[in-house]
Amino acid sequence: MGISKEEILSLLRGMLRIRCLEETLAERYQEQEMQTPTHFSIGQEATAVGVCSALEQQDVIYSGHRCHAHYLAKGGPLLGLVGELYGREVGCARGRGGSVHLTDAGSGVIASSAILGQTIAVAVGSAWAFSLDHSRRVAVAFFGDGAVEEGIFHESLNFAALHKVPVLFVCENNLYSTHSSLAVRQPAGIQIYERARAYSLPSRQVDGNDVAAVFQATREAVEWCRSGRGPYFLEGLTYRWREHVGPLWDYDAGYRTKAEVEEWMARCPIKRLSEQLLRDGLCSEGELRRWREEIQQEIAHAIVVAKSSPFPSVQCLLEGTY
Amino acid sequence: MRRLKYWQAISEATVQCMEGDPNILIAGIGVDDHKGMFGTTRGAFQRFGRSRVFDIPNCENAMAGIAIGAAAVGKRPLVVHPRNDFMFLAMDQIFNLAAKWKYMYGTQAGVPVVFRGIVGRGWGQGATHSQSLQATFAHFPGLHVAAPASPADAKGLLVSALQGSTPVVLLENRALYELEGDVAEAPTPIPFGQGRIIREGNDITIVGASLMAYEADRAADILGEKGIRAEVIDPRSMRPLDERIILDSLRKTGHLVVADTSWAAYGFAAEVAAVAAEKGFAFLKAPVRRITLPDCPAPVSEPLEKAFHPSPMTIVQACLEVLQSEVSSVRGLRDVQERFTGPY
């Protein structure tokens, strides 16, 4: 299956929108008005956009702590995210969840959560319900290389394979769990995607910074899930540019080198694709500039609206517990 | 009204609710086997088969998450654990997700997942198969937690759980499973947070959780023979707790004994005592007495085990002390499980 011009431009624009928003947020974050621990996806946009662009609106996704890109890529409203970070009632979780608990039922973003691996099982549960109902819907579980070490990862793959549920597991391997490299966490000589094969899942590793490759691989994976053949596993190799939590750079912190960060920045998924499209004449510098301006306007507007929106009323502190 | 055993009442509630709601599913280790979770899931399996009653891999943590994910898209999973001690493995999902879902995601609806856990007692089940986790579960906002002590309550509370929109933990003491009682045929829900006065009295209030509500009623028989009229209260649910029914009784009696199947520290009995101290201090004519487990894990060896579990006689003795009664030579009672021959 080829990718149409319309599709490839949409993939680029999707990534650009996430990048522009997160860079703006990272800047504004330092004003201390957004008070919620925030894990930026800057550098990892291709996996989120590539996967979510291959889904239908009725499909659902689950994510972990680094969830902004997934939420936006699946169609979560921008104001819902910005409002949530500012702790406003207009936020997607009405200011109760924060950066790591994003949700938007309307676009199929069911839940993200800060406990490693937790939502992998929850995605399997939604997929199980879909298969019991003979529905065409698919559930996606986004998680990182760190979650693979949790017991729940293995319990979930076992159950999903056993019941052949339509779930797509997407591991974004960015090489680090907080500040710990893969080398101190997982035995050498086995790739993450190979572990899924032990549970009989079809499994592939893709360049997680190549949005077209991720999109193509996901289309095939989703087709597999939708046709009732069971779960599928994708591993995308990618890299987080900024610190684990927070808006800053941390290549001087000692756990990784500046050279490593720069090497991955040179493989920036947005730069890569836009250069290719310019080369191939599929878009122009002017078009890219116009996109950026439109996106910046959308972001600026969302920030103004969020900041001028009311905080939740203190009278409602207990509301929603039951 | 017919007489049903506790386990039969649970089975009947399950089947009736599943008939009324096609979204209810059962999942648990061995729920479809010949024992059918001590009989409680056998009826559902016979009636609905493998399309709605699922034996599962050994994955307590993932299963709780799977149930939550199914509930998030419209199902009503009922997850059953043969011992509530296994639920320690599922606590991340239950506390960090199910209990917080509605609040944390700012949604209109929570995830209606029901967890049943059976509490073991006696016959050498030991340290990891005889704990009672009501206080642990009841600590966290967002859950409903109940421990029915009669067949009628076992049915009504399960019906409530399967019809409500809040995640629920139901703890069932295995020693109550053969207990018989009147149970209505219709699946009528008993709301959480509504206690029950098992018997009325003016002299002393005994609040008993789970099996201890039944034992408190037996203790009240003995006290009655000595002219002491105890009011016995079964709160039925720990969260929400029916504080009103406890305080109204305390206003009348001025004396309070709280009996629990778990330990004292930070537990159910401590909670009830705190309610009495904070909101019923003026009614108290004597210090509150807690009857709980000795501060050690459950032993196996028979004499140790016998000394470990409070009996109705422990409750009688405590009441006499609280009332500073001179009564002596009360008759003894058989252990609730004296005729149980095992094995589990």
Chai-1 contact restraints between the chains, C-beta under 6 A:
chainA,res_idxA,chainB,res_idxB,connection_type,confidence,min_distance_angstrom,max_distance_angstrom,comment,restraint_id
A,A93,B,Y105,contact,1.0,0.0,6.0,A-B,restraint_1
A,A93,B,G106,contact,1.0,0.0,6.0,A-B,restraint_2
A,R94,B,G106,contact,1.0,0.0,6.0,A-B,restraint_3
A,R96,B,Y103,contact,1.0,0.0,6.0,A-B,restraint_4
A,R96,B,M104,contact,1.0,0.0,6.0,A-B,restraint_5
A,R96,B,G106,contact,1.0,0.0,6.0,A-B,restraint_6
A,G97,B,M104,contact,1.0,0.0,6.0,A-B,restraint_7
A,G97,B,Y105,contact,1.0,0.0,6.0,A-B,restraint_8
A,H101,B,M104,contact,1.0,0.0,6.0,A-B,restraint_9
A,T103,B,Y105,contact,1.0,0.0,6.0,A-B,restraint_10
A,I110,B,A72,contact,1.0,0.0,6.0,A-B,restraint_11
A,I115,B,D92,contact,1.0,0.0,6.0,A-B,restraint_12
A,I115,B,N96,contact,1.0,0.0,6.0,A-B,restraint_13
A,A121,B,A62,contact,1.0,0.0,6.0,A-B,restraint_14
A,A121,B,G65,contact,1.0,0.0,6.0,A-B,restraint_15
A,A121,B,I66,contact,1.0,0.0,6.0,A-B,restraint_16
A,V122,B,G65,contact,1.0,0.0,6.0,A-B,restraint_17
A,V122,B,I68,contact,1.0,0.0,6.0,A-B,restraint_18
A,V122,B,G69,contact,1.0,0.0,6.0,A-B,restraint_19
A,V124,B,I66,contact,1.0,0.0,6.0,A-B,restraint_20
A,G125,B,I66,contact,1.0,0.0,6.0,A-B,restraint_21
A,G125,B,G69,contact,1.0,0.0,6.0,A-B,restraint_22
A,G125,B,A70,contact,1.0,0.0,6.0,A-B,restraint_23
A,S126,B,G69,contact,1.0,0.0,6.0,A-B,restraint_24
A,S126,B,A72,contact,1.0,0.0,6.0,A-B,restraint_25
A,S126,B,V73,contact,1.0,0.0,6.0,A-B,restraint_26
A,W128,B,I66,contact,1.0,0.0,6.0,A-B,restraint_27
A,W128,B,A70,contact,1.0,0.0,6.0,A-B,restraint_28
A,A129,B,A70,contact,1.0,0.0,6.0,A-B,restraint_29
A,A129,B,V73,contact,1.0,0.0,6.0,A-B,restraint_30
A,A129,B,K75,contact,1.0,0.0,6.0,A-B,restraint_31
A,I152,B,N61,contact,1.0,0.0,6.0,A-B,restraint_32
A,I152,B,A62,contact,1.0,0.0,6.0,A-B,restraint_33
A,E155,B,C59,contact,1.0,0.0,6.0,A-B,restraint_34
A,E155,B,A62,contact,1.0,0.0,6.0,A-B,restraint_35
A,S156,B,A62,contact,1.0,0.0,6.0,A-B,restraint_36
A,N158,B,P57,contact,1.0,0.0,6.0,A-B,restraint_37
A,F159,B,A62,contact,1.0,0.0,6.0,A-B,restraint_38
A,G320,B,K102,contact,1.0,0.0,6.0,A-B,restraint_39
A,G320,B,Y103,contact,1.0,0.0,6.0,A-B,restraint_40
A,T321,B,Y103,contact,1.0,0.0,6.0,A-B,restraint_41
A,T321,B,P141,contact,1.0,0.0,6.0,A-B,restraint_42
A,T321,B,G142,contact,1.0,0.0,6.0,A-B,restraint_43
A,Y322,B,T166,contact,1.0,0.0,6.0,A-B,restraint_44
